[in-house]
Amino acid sequence: MNSLGKSLPPLSALLPFEAAARLGSFSKAADELHITQAAVSRQIRIIEANIGQPLFVRRNRAVFLTDAGQDLANAVRAALKSVAARAMELRSGARKNEVVLLCQLCEAFHWLMPRLSDFHQAYPQIELKVATSTKPLTEFEGYFDVALQSTGRDHGNHPLAFTAADEVFPVCSPEYVGQKGPLDIHRLLPHTLLHHHADPPHLLEWGTWLTAHGVSLPHGHKGVSFDSYSLMLQAAVEGHGIAMGWQRTAARLIDSGALVRPCTESINLPEAISVFRREGKPNHQETQTLIDWLKGQLGVSL
């Protein structure tokens, strides 16, 4: 056995110890690991004998970490997270020159896709992979290096790299608004309002946007709801009503003339978008390059 093996506590005891430390219970650790409580207790005694001091204090069927136990728990947890992250990289077939960007589906479709060729031309040595999800970051089960999502959605312990601003305003087809010109904000209410219902809700939807301008959305107003932002925008393009658009994802449709702004009011959100690094992942050059590129694309100073 090499020196590393001699200095390590018994590896078979580390998982029961970590589970008991995290859950504060031998019985809960046993349930999680599908072993008996007696087996957990035995493994804890083995590791305490190896360390040479108690790791838990037992009180009234509950267990509490000692100072030594807390130090070891922190070290074991960090090591296991590192192993898990590396294993996920290997499962995904990631190589040194690859970087995986996780993006909300609407941003990937409307904002990122037109910019991908610019990234590839600027950094041909980096293979950028894009993963998409409609769920919060904490519910994504795949691998990523960098993640972009709306601010306020769950992100767990993944560290924040930076935030960026966005602007929110109504949009509709040119045919829908006709030759009436800019509408007074109160004249929006009789129209069909297109809603995007996300879980959790986005920072601004029709109700909160109108309230910020001193207008109340009447009970029982005429509206159509979508569970997809992209589908809602397409409904607006087809003339089915007025949607709540975000500058970063509606800009190309506005520039092309497919959508227009029926009123002049808007709301600026200085921290609308959040970009995260993967928790426990070393900050490789490819990752930092992608983060710096995203900052430039989102108008954030480097």
Secondary structure, DSSP 8 states (H G I E B T S, - for coil): --HHHHHS--HHHHHHHHHHHHHT-HHHHHHHHTS-HHHHHHHHHHHHHHHTS--EEEETTEEEE-HHHHHHHHHHHHHHHHHHHHHHHHHHT--TTEEEEEEEHHHIIIIIGGGHHHHHHH-TTSEEEEEEESS-GGG--S--SEEEEETTS--TT--EEEEEEEEEEEEB-HHHHTTS-S--GGGGTTS-EEEE--SS--S--HHHHHHHTT----TT--EEEES-HHHHHHHHHTTS-EEEEEHHHHHHHHHTTS-B-SSS--EEEEEEEEEEE-TT----HHHHHHHHHHHHHTT---
